[in-house]
Amino acid sequence: MRWVAAPPPGVSGPRPVRPPERYTGPPAYPAPPRWGFPNLTWRPPTTVPGTPSSLPTPVERMRMLSRNAVTILWFLVGLSAVAAVAEFWRYALLVISRTSALDTDVVMMSDALEVIASLLSVVFGLMAVGSVVWWLLIARQAAAAESGQEPARASWQVVVGVLVPVLNLAMAGSILAEVEHAVLRRPADRRPRPSRLVLAWWAAWALNEVLMILVIVWRFRDGVQAQADGVLLSGWLNVSAAVLAGLTAVVVHRLTTLLAPVSLDRLRLRRVVAVKGAPEFTGRPPRPASASR
């Protein structure tokens, strides 16, 4: 059997087809129009003023946070190195003072350098800890989004494992190894194996914390020799802090580069260098005589 569809009775026929209108030239306006498209041909659509822009992705946020964290960390490297020089200078003055008198100006300069460098190191150290922890949380989200896997730990576990003393001796390195494992897009069922850079960072982290605990305990001892030893230990603590800050900056930059190798800053500059194979411009066609202004 063959079915044939037909309109029911009483229904009007098909709509008449309108003939195409004849082109009479460009439109005319009694005054210059005030509307138009913005002159943003080479920009992404989300950067046009007045249009809704989406929130930055975790990769973009991670790249921005990594720049801030790396800058703060390198400042901390310089301040910690200056603080270490000040502590070793003070220890040298203590040794010299055993057999001869010291110049007052030299002692005042040593004290001023030690106090200023130590205070700035503490301030930049707190800023570095906050920026690196923030970067670590966003990096975990970015790595999970790129690999399609859930993070191995909750965010609060990461914060506790990094900031709680003594506990972070074992937890900080394992958390960073898990982030590196996810950034390298390795299988989730495989045990994370930290690279040599992460192992070096882990060793510097443990050494710095052990020296910090030793310096705090040593400050409670009495005696001139105990105070002199505390100054020497403070110098080595600043040296370890400078090494740790430098390794942290390298680790943050490496993991960010592995997860997002191309920076958006390099793709933002778009310009026409040359046009090849385009037809030559022969001029505007003549305006029809029937076109209205």
VENUR-V705141 format. One record per run of one state. SS is the DSSP state (H for helix, E for strand, C for the rest). FROM is the first residue (numbers start at 1). LEN is the number of residues. If there is no record, write none. Layout:
BEGIN
((SS FROM LEN) (SS FROM LEN))
END
This chain:
BEGIN
((C 1 44) (H 45 3) (C 48 10) (H 58 39) (C 97 7) (H 104 44) (C 148 7) (H 155 9) (C 164 4) (H 168 16) (C 184 12) (H 196 23) (C 219 5) (H 224 36) (C 260 4) (H 264 4) (C 268 26))
END
